[in-house]
C-alpha cells in the first residue's frame, strides 16, 4: 500500500512540475536574462509574433538543425519580418547543454544564429512553466499574447540532416498561415529531440 501511495504521489508531482500550456490561451509571462546580461520579459513583446525555441548546443537533434543551417534560415526569414525569436537554454548547471553566457555567445556566433536573444533558464522555471520536454521544442505566440502553436519544428523525428528537405516544417507553416490571417492547420504536434536537461 505504501508503495502504491508513493507511486501515486510521484505521478502527481510529475504533473505539477510541468505546466500544460493550452493553445489559444494567454501564453504564460516570464522574465529571463540573456547571454549578454539583458533582461527580457515576454509581455514586452506584445504586438509581435514571438517564437520560443528550446535548445541545447550538445544535443544531436539541435546540431542537425544548426549544423545544416536550417534553424538559422528560419530565424533570419522571420526576424526580418518583425518576429521576435527567443532561443532558450534550460539545461541545469552540471547537466548536458549547460554553458556559461560567453560560451553560448561564441556558439551563436559560430553557428551564425539570427535569434533575437539567447535566454538562460538554468533554474528550469520557464521550461517547466511551458512544459518544454525536448530540444528543440517550439512555441509560437501571436501579437495578442496567445499561444498558437506548440510542438516539433518539423515532421521527421531524426538527427540526420539529410531528411530536412523532405520534412514538413510545422513552424514555417504555422507562421505563414497566422501572418496571412488564416487558421493554423496544425496547431499542436509532438516534439522530438533530446530531453531537456533540468
N, C-alpha and C positions, 0 to 999 in steps of 0.2 A: 504493500500500500504506500509506504514511504517513497519507494522508487517511482511509483506512478505519479504521486503528488509532485515529486521533484521534476519529473519529465514534463508534466503539465506546466509547472512554474517556468521552466526554461523555455518552453514553447511560447508562453505568454510574454516573457521577457523579450524574446526574439521579435515578436510583433510590435512591442513597444519601441524597440531600438530603432526600427526602420519605419519612417512615416510612409504612408501610401498617398502620394500626391495624385490628385484627380485632374484629368483633362477638363478644360472649360471652367475650372475653378481658379481663384486667385493663386498665383504662384507664391509660395512662402518667401517672405522677405529675409534677407541675410546681409551681413556685413563681413567682408574678408579683406585682408591686406594682400596686395600683390607682391611680386618678386622685386619690385622697386620701392617697396615700403609705402605705397599709396593705398588708401582705404577706398573700397568700392562697396556701395550698398545697392542691392538690386533695384529698389524703388527709385533711385536717382535716374534710372534709365527708362522710366515710364514714358510712353510716347514713341518708343522704338522697339523693333523686334530684338530679342536677346536670345542667343544660343548659349547654353551651358554644355560644356564638353568635359566630362571627367576623363583624365588621362594619367598615365604612369609611364615615364620615359623608358622604363626597363621591361615593359610588357610587350611580347611579340606581336600582339594584335595592334597596339599603338605604333610599334615600329613598322608594321605593314602599311598603315595609312600615312605615316610621316615619311618613311623611307622612300615611298613611291611618289610623294608629293600630293597625294590625294586630299589629305586634310588641309594642307596649306592652300591648295587650289580653291577649296570650298570657302575657307576663311577669307581669302582675298576677294573672291567673287561677291560675297555678301557684305563684307565690311565696306567695300566700295559702294554698296547700295545703302549704306547707313545702318546696317545691322551691327549690334554690339556682340562680340564673340568673346566669351569668358571661359578660358581653359582652367579647370580646377584640379589641383592635386590634393587628394585626401589621404595619401599614404602617411601612416604614423611614423614618428621617429623610430629608428631601428628596423623598420619594415621595408620591404622591397619598394622601390619607387620614390622613397623619401630623399630629397636633395636640398641642400641649402639654397637660398634665393639666388646666389651668384652662379651656382651650377645650373639652375633652371634657366637663368638668363643666357648662359653660354649655350645650353642645349637649344633654346628657342632661336638663338642667332644662327647656330649651325644648321638647324632644320629650316631656317627662313620662315618661321611662323608668322602669320599675319593676324594672330589673335589680338583683340583689343587689350587684353591683360591676362597674365598668368596668376591665378589666385591660389593662395596657400591655405589649406584646410587641414593642417596636421592633427587637429583635435578630432576630426571626422564629423563635427557637428552639422555642417551644411550637407555633407554627403548623406548622413543618416536622415536629415530632415527631408531630403528628396528621395530617399530610398535608392541612391545610386549603388548599383551592385557590381558593375563591371567597368573595365577601361578598354575601349571607350563606352560611355553611356551618355546619350544625347537628350537634351531637353530644349524645347523651343517655347518662348514666351512672347505673346503678341503685344502690341503697343498699349493695350488696356491693362496689361499686367496679368493676363490669364494664360495658363499653360495650355498649349495647343498640340504639342507632340512630345512623346517620350519613348525612348527605346534605342534600337540599334541604329548605327549610321547607315547600314545597307543590308542587303538581303542574303549575303553569303557568309556563313559563320566559318571563317578560315583565316589563319595567319599568313596565308600565301598571297602576296600582292598581285600575282598573275590573274586572280579571279576578279579583280576590281572592275575591269571593263565589262564583265558580264553581270555585274551586280546592279540591283535596283537601289539607287541612293535615296533612302527614305527622307533624309534631312533636306536634300535639294528639292525633292518633290513637294514636301510639306511647305517649305519656304516659298517656292514658286507659286503654289496654289494659294497660300494665305495672302501673299503680296499682290496677287491678282484679284483678290476679293472672292475667291472660290472656297467651297468647303474642302477640308483636307480629306483625301481619300483614305489614308491610313494614319490615323492619329496616334496609334499605340502599337508597338512591336516589342518582342522580347530582345533585350540587349544581349550582346555576346562579347567575350573577351576574357581577360584575367579578372579575378575577383578584386574588388577594391581592398587594399591592404590597411584596414582600420586598425 
